[in-house]
Amino acid sequence: MHIPEHLKKLRTHLFYYLLPCILLVAFLLWFFILLLMPAGNGQRVYGLTVNKGAALSLVATELEQRKIIRSALHLRILAQFKGQDRSIQAGDYRMTDLMTPAEILEKMVLGDTDARRFTLPEGYSIFQAAELLEKAEIFKKDDFLAACQDDVLLKSLAIPGSSVEGYLFPGTYLVGFKADEQTLISDMVQTLKRKSKSLMTTIENSGFNLHQVLTLASIVEREAVAVDEMPLISSVFHNRLKAGMPLQSDPTAIYGVRIFGGTVTRKDVRRETPYNTYRIKGLPPGPIGNPGLDAIHAVLNPAETEYFYFVSRKDGTHQFSQTLKEHNQGVQRFLRTKKTRKTPAHHEK
């Protein structure tokens, strides 16, 4: 059968015109199928760390190599198509091969990291922090405490004490699922150093070093209920130190023995420990908790008073006294319903 020449030319033209269209349709079909199809069944899990300023191309290649996605090129094209190729955020991400490329891209663009929030309240000790971390199922209590007392870590952070107590700045932190105890501790210590950097000249002029400031601030933090009383409480301890009197602070009597809380007993104040300021004069060897900036400022800027004693009124405030007689009258007035010891300068929470 003879095909006219003009039909041959038409068929050739159609082939050359249709072929690109067919290839484009095939590519788009492949693109959208992969967009909706994960690379596996979820058994493969990968912890991806995206550093600040990381290129999407490198991230995509890493995910392809780990078989979390089928094609790095596909993820890059998707990101460029959506105008998000430079929008991924730094962080630790838990990726699985059951996630589609679109889900993976969205996770990184939103910065939906797999970090957990941990909040350390002001004044909490490393022992209390360890309990909070274990309760939140972030770290085991014993593992965290071991890291807090690790000699190598302490040396790397230039901490002079036997633990990081006092150097963990209170606040809320994001703990990446790949982070270990040392990572969190370092982050908290570095935060303290940043926050206290502007105070270093004041600290140098105070007659104390940073370790001593944190030690006294941790005691003020534990004793105070209201922030506006911190300078007054600080003044009591400053006055006692200058007079050579023991600080006689209840929280120091139980530090390292049991968690803060409840009434400090006669047995507690008689216990021989390096931290018990009923048994030693001056400051204990280190902080008894992790103070916030308010307590640190109170230590560096104590109120000018002649107070040597204070006792809780049981309403969040304290009675401050110059003399032991006046103090004992306050003890009788505010604590008469309790069978407590009569010691010169105790504070019951």
C-alpha positions in Angstrom: 0.0 0.0 0.0 1.4 3.3 -1.0 1.4 6.1 1.6 1.3 9.5 0.1 4.4 11.6 0.8 2.5 14.3 2.7 1.2 11.7 5.1 4.6 10.4 5.7 5.8 13.9 6.6 2.8 14.4 8.8 3.5 11.1 10.6 7.1 12.1 11.1 6.2 15.5 12.4 3.6 14.0 14.8 6.2 11.6 16.1 8.7 14.3 16.8 6.1 16.6 18.4 4.3 13.8 20.4 7.5 12.1 21.7 8.5 15.0 24.0 4.9 15.2 25.2 4.8 11.5 25.9 8.1 11.7 27.7 6.9 14.8 29.7 3.7 13.0 30.7 5.8 9.9 31.7 8.1 12.0 33.7 5.3 13.8 35.5 3.6 10.5 36.1 6.8 9.1 37.6 7.3 12.2 39.6 3.9 12.2 41.2 3.9 8.5 41.8 7.2 8.8 43.7 5.7 11.8 45.5 3.1 9.6 47.0 5.1 6.4 47.4 7.5 5.8 50.3 10.7 3.9 49.7 10.0 1.1 52.2 7.7 -0.2 54.9 8.9 1.8 57.9 11.5 -0.7 59.2 14.4 1.5 58.2 14.8 4.4 60.6 17.5 7.1 60.2 18.5 9.9 62.5 19.2 12.9 60.2 21.1 15.9 61.6 20.6 19.0 59.5 23.3 21.6 60.3 22.5 25.3 60.0 22.9 26.4 56.4 23.2 22.9 55.1 22.4 22.5 51.4 19.4 20.5 50.4 21.3 18.6 47.8 23.6 17.2 50.4 20.7 16.3 52.7 18.9 14.6 49.8 21.9 12.6 48.8 22.4 11.4 52.4 18.7 10.3 52.6 19.1 8.4 49.3 22.3 6.7 50.5 20.5 5.6 53.6 17.6 4.3 51.5 15.1 6.6 53.2 14.1 8.0 49.7 14.5 6.5 46.3 15.9 9.5 44.5 17.8 12.5 45.8 17.0 14.3 42.5 13.3 13.8 43.0 13.4 15.5 46.4 15.4 18.4 45.0 13.0 18.8 42.1 10.1 18.8 44.5 11.7 21.4 46.7 12.5 23.7 43.7 9.0 23.2 42.4 7.6 24.4 45.7 10.2 27.1 46.2 11.5 25.5 49.4 15.0 24.3 48.3 16.5 26.9 50.7 13.9 26.7 53.5 14.9 23.6 55.4 15.7 24.2 59.1 18.5 22.9 61.2 17.8 20.2 63.8 17.7 16.5 64.5 15.1 14.5 62.6 13.9 11.0 62.9 13.2 9.8 59.3 11.8 6.5 58.2 11.5 4.9 54.7 7.7 4.9 55.2 7.6 8.7 54.8 7.0 10.1 51.4 9.4 12.7 50.0 6.7 15.3 50.4 6.3 14.5 54.1 10.1 14.5 54.6 10.4 17.9 52.9 7.5 19.4 54.9 9.1 18.1 58.2 12.4 19.8 57.4 10.8 23.1 56.2 8.6 23.4 59.3 11.5 22.5 61.5 9.5 19.8 63.1 12.5 18.2 64.8 12.2 15.1 67.0 13.6 17.0 70.0 11.9 16.9 73.4 11.5 19.9 75.7 13.1 19.8 79.1 12.6 22.6 81.7 14.9 23.0 84.7 13.2 25.2 87.3 15.4 27.8 89.1 17.1 26.3 92.2 16.7 22.7 91.3 19.7 20.5 92.0 21.3 18.0 89.6 19.5 15.3 91.6 16.1 16.9 90.9 17.1 17.4 87.3 17.9 13.8 87.0 14.5 12.8 88.3 12.8 15.1 85.9 14.7 13.8 82.9 13.9 10.2 83.9 10.3 11.0 84.4 10.2 12.6 80.9 11.9 9.4 79.5 14.7 11.5 78.1 17.7 10.1 80.1 18.1 7.6 82.9 18.6 9.3 86.3 21.8 7.4 87.1 23.3 8.1 83.7 22.7 11.8 83.9 24.1 12.0 87.4 27.2 10.1 86.3 27.7 12.6 83.4 27.3 15.5 85.9 30.3 14.2 87.8 32.4 13.1 84.9 36.0 14.4 85.4 36.7 14.7 81.7 33.5 16.7 81.0 34.1 18.9 84.1 37.7 19.7 82.8 36.5 20.5 79.3 33.9 22.9 80.7 36.4 24.5 83.1 34.3 23.7 86.2 36.3 23.6 89.4 33.9 21.6 91.5 33.3 17.9 91.7 30.1 18.2 89.7 28.3 20.6 87.4 26.0 21.6 90.2 25.3 25.3 90.0 26.4 25.6 86.4 23.2 24.3 84.7 21.3 27.4 83.8 17.6 27.1 84.5 15.3 27.3 81.6 13.8 25.2 78.8 15.9 23.2 76.4 15.3 21.2 73.3 16.9 17.8 73.6 17.5 16.1 70.3 16.7 12.4 70.1 20.3 11.8 69.2 21.7 14.0 72.0 23.3 12.4 75.0 23.6 13.6 78.6 26.9 15.3 78.0 25.4 17.3 75.1 22.6 18.7 77.3 24.9 19.5 80.2 27.3 21.3 77.9 24.4 23.3 76.4 23.2 24.3 79.8 26.6 25.3 81.0 27.3 27.3 77.9 24.0 29.1 78.4 25.1 30.1 81.9 28.4 31.4 80.6 26.6 33.5 78.0 24.1 34.8 80.5 26.8 35.7 83.1 29.3 37.2 80.7 28.2 40.7 81.3 28.5 40.2 85.1 32.1 39.1 85.1 33.5 42.6 86.0 31.0 42.8 88.9 31.9 39.4 90.1 35.6 40.2 90.0 34.9 43.3 92.1 32.7 41.5 94.6 35.5 39.6 96.4 34.0 36.3 95.2 34.9 34.2 92.2 32.2 32.8 89.9 32.1 29.5 91.8 31.5 31.2 95.1 28.8 33.5 93.6 27.0 30.5 92.3 27.3 28.7 95.6 25.8 31.6 97.6 23.2 32.2 94.9 22.1 28.6 95.1 21.4 29.0 98.8 19.6 32.3 98.3 17.5 30.6 95.6 16.5 27.8 97.9 15.7 30.0 100.8 13.7 32.7 98.9 10.0 32.4 97.9 9.5 35.9 96.6 12.1 37.3 94.2 11.9 40.7 95.8 13.2 39.3 99.1 16.3 37.8 97.5 18.5 40.9 98.2 17.4 40.8 101.9 18.2 37.2 102.3 21.4 37.7 100.5 22.2 40.6 103.0 21.7 38.2 105.9 24.3 35.7 104.5 26.7 38.5 103.6 26.5 39.9 107.1 27.0 36.5 108.6 30.0 35.8 106.4 31.6 39.1 107.4 30.9 38.4 111.1 32.4 34.9 110.9 29.0 33.4 111.8 27.9 30.1 110.2 25.2 30.6 107.6 22.9 28.0 109.2 20.8 27.4 106.0 18.4 24.5 106.1 18.8 23.4 102.5 22.5 22.9 102.9 21.9 20.4 105.7 20.2 17.9 103.4 22.1 18.5 100.2 23.3 15.2 98.8 21.4 13.3 101.4 17.8 13.6 100.2 15.8 15.7 97.8 14.7 19.1 99.1 11.3 19.2 100.6 9.6 18.7 103.9 10.8 19.8 107.3 14.5 19.8 108.1 14.9 17.8 111.3 17.3 18.1 114.3 19.1 15.0 113.0 19.6 16.8 109.6 21.2 19.9 111.1 23.5 17.7 113.2 24.7 15.6 110.3 28.4 16.0 109.4 28.6 16.8 105.7 30.9 19.3 103.8 27.7 21.2 102.8 26.0 21.5 106.1 26.3 25.2 107.1 25.2 24.3 110.6 28.4 22.3 111.0 30.8 24.5 108.9 31.7 28.1 108.7 31.7 30.0 105.5 30.5 28.8 102.2 30.1 25.1 101.4 32.5 23.7 98.8 30.0 24.2 96.0 26.4 25.1 95.0 23.5 23.1 96.3 21.3 23.8 93.3 21.3 25.7 90.0 20.4 29.4 90.6 18.7 31.8 88.1 19.8 35.3 87.3 17.7 36.9 90.0 19.5 35.0 92.8 22.9 35.7 91.2 22.0 39.5 91.0 20.9 39.4 94.6 24.3 37.9 95.7 26.2 40.6 93.7 23.8 43.4 94.9 22.7 42.5 98.5 20.4 45.0 100.3 22.2 47.1 102.9 20.9 45.9 106.2 22.0 44.9 109.6 20.0 41.7 109.6 21.5 38.4 110.8 18.3 36.3 111.0 15.1 35.5 109.1 12.2 33.2 109.6 9.3 32.3 107.4 5.9 33.8 108.1 4.4 30.9 106.2 2.8 33.2 103.6 5.7 33.4 101.2 7.5 36.2 103.1 9.9 36.4 106.0 10.5 38.3 109.1 14.1 39.7 109.2 15.8 40.4 112.5 18.9 42.0 113.8 19.1 40.2 117.1 18.7 36.6 118.3 16.0 37.7 120.8 13.9 39.3 118.1 14.4 36.3 115.8 13.3 33.9 118.5 10.2 35.9 119.1 9.4 35.5 115.4 10.0 31.8 115.6 7.5 31.5 118.4 5.0 33.7 116.6 5.1 32.0 113.2 6.2 28.4 114.0 4.6 27.9 117.4 2.2 25.3 116.0 5.1 23.2 114.9 7.4 21.1 117.0 10.6 22.4 115.5 14.0 23.1 116.8 15.0 26.5 118.1 18.1 27.3 116.1 19.4 30.8 115.5 18.8 31.4 111.8 16.8 28.7 110.1 14.3 29.1 107.4 11.5 26.6 106.9 9.7 26.5 103.6 
